[in-house]
Amino acid sequence: MAVFSSLSEKLQNTFKKLKGKGKLSEKDVKEAMREVRMALLEADVNYKVVKDFVNKVKERAVGAEVLKSLTPGQQVIKIVHEELIDLMGGTNSSINIASKPPTIIMMVGLQGAGKTTTAGKLGANLKKKGRRPLLVACDVYRPAAIHQLEVVGSQIDIPVFSMGDRQNPVNIAKAAVSHAENHGNDTVILDTAGRLHINEELMDELKNIKAEVKPHEILLVVDAMTGQDAVNVAEQFNEALGIDGAVLTKLDGDTRGGAALSVKAVTGCPIKYIGVGEKLDALEDFHPDRMASRILGMGDVLTLIEKAQEAFDAEKAKEMEQKIRRQQFTLEDFLEQLEQMKNMGPIEDILGMIPGVGGKQLKNMQVDEKELVRVQAIIQSMTPKERTNPEIINGSRKKRIAVGSGTRVQDVNRLLKQFNEAKKMMRHFSDMAGRKSRRRAKGFFGKIGF
């Protein structure tokens, strides 16, 4: 995730030095904590939050249990990991679901934070979990705000309740709740108005809506790219309105990430969701433990598995495994895998979830999303027969494929070479698997499963 790449790289470099030492002194720990402190401040984490965090880690890290340990460097990393999780809220905080539907969620925040889009993304997220949301257009001030929400709603197939821009937002919210009760919507998401800055008029309107419909959840939408300002906004909204949680948007941008590490500590309100892209499915539940692991280069295997489960069809995956074992993997299969992999999100994000792949490695990899599009275009320009039997692709066929895909013959040659290499590798793994199974049957591997 781009938001933590710089911080992640600095922390990993610091801990690499610690891991290289057989024994640690108190001086070593203090020097490492000084580097951690600088890295966090540069990432725009609140100064007081940084001070408290470093003191907690230092206090635990200079104990006898760590300094006399056989792996003191790893012990310090473990402490930092635990404290990072605690700093960001400890555990995942879910939406407060009403005992009697509908659950009313009120989205608040400044203008420009991405509130309307986030309301739609939240609706899509909850719909995927089996809920029946209703989006409500309560912003009657911003030009085209109602139309924007209606467009978003149509894209994700979620109904939008609107009474135009001449009604009082309090009356709209009240009418929307009645509509939800009568039409079987178990979740009401109120898209309220924002301002360019916090003012009394804005807060009075939000307080009136809150008093009238009594939302079960007030979510503050804040732009992660505003850094420390995001934390200040969260603090002011919480004091005036009382928020239940935050949604950090634009976390996929080139930001320093300080807001994600400061919001919970400063306001006491957990981050419940994070926006990680422009698409309407790019809103993720926030898991402090997973985020801490990614920051420290430990990967995020759980999220990777969840994304794979959403993107890949289980039956097709099983079928593909059989094809690989029987060495029947074709370019048609390769294209299908590529399309499903793209559904998981940006390749850079996927690689960042793999343990051991940190910011530095990702920089060196130079992931080119355009290359995937090029490969897709080349395969789609082939005939079904060519995809199944690529060995029939001669010089004239290559020229035709290159013209059809807007690429060069060299690009077609490179793809065919890469595909053959991939097939050889798959054959190699398949042979290894077969040998391992035979050995296991003879008792060489005991209970080790393939």
C-alpha angles and dihedrals in degrees: 000000000000093000094072102029096107095041091044093052093050094048092046091051090051094051092044088066091051094049090053092063122084093207132021128216126202086253091058091052093048091050091050091048090052089056091046090051092052092047092052094047090049088052087059096249113162110272095232091047090053092048094051093044095051092046092052093049093045092050091054096038098055093054119117091247090065102035093049093042121115090235105031094160092057091046090056091049089050090053092048090049092052093046092048090053090050091047091056095048107283099246139026111280114213131199117281103247116207117240087224116038143274103063106208117214118187116202114206136172147108123305111270097030091108097255099152094047090045090052087057093045090051090050090052091047093052093042089056087056092056101265126132106226131191119204115215125204104217096152103097096160109059111079112250093004091125093046091048092055091047091052091049091048092052092050093056096033095243121138119247123212114211137164097184129256098290098069128091110259090227091057090046092053092047093048091047092057090052090048091052092050091052097044102043099253107150095189129049117195113195114205101202129190123270134200132213087250137010113275139164095253092056094047093047091054092048091048090052092051090047092050093048103045100022098218118218090216133027110194121192114212111210131178109239090204090070090068114191091010088066090059092047090051090049091051093050095046090048093051094048101037110012109239127210098206148338135248113207112208130196092028087147091064128096094275133138096237099228094132092061090054096043110039098078095043094048101040103023087230117122126234104244102178139016128205110224103174147357098267117099092244092054097101116105133190107252115243113185093199094052092046091050090051092051093049090054094046094251092124128228107257095166094058090043090055092046091051091048091050091052095045102039126066108230094218092048091048090054091047090050092051090054091050091052091049091049090044091239097127109140137186086257088060090044091054091049091051090048092052092048091047090053088056088064091068136252112353091229090060092048092051090048089062092060112098112252095021105111136165094284094051091047090053090053093047093059095201108215111201089185090064089061090051089049092051090048091051092050094051092044089054091059124090118248088253092054092049091052096042108027090170088078091063104111131174097283092046090051090053091051092048092048092051092046093051097040091242137110130265087246089060091052090048091049092051093049090049092049091048092052091048090050091050091051090051091049090049089050093051090044091052090047090051091050093050091047091052092050092049091047089053088055091051100253094121099036108194097349106127125215 
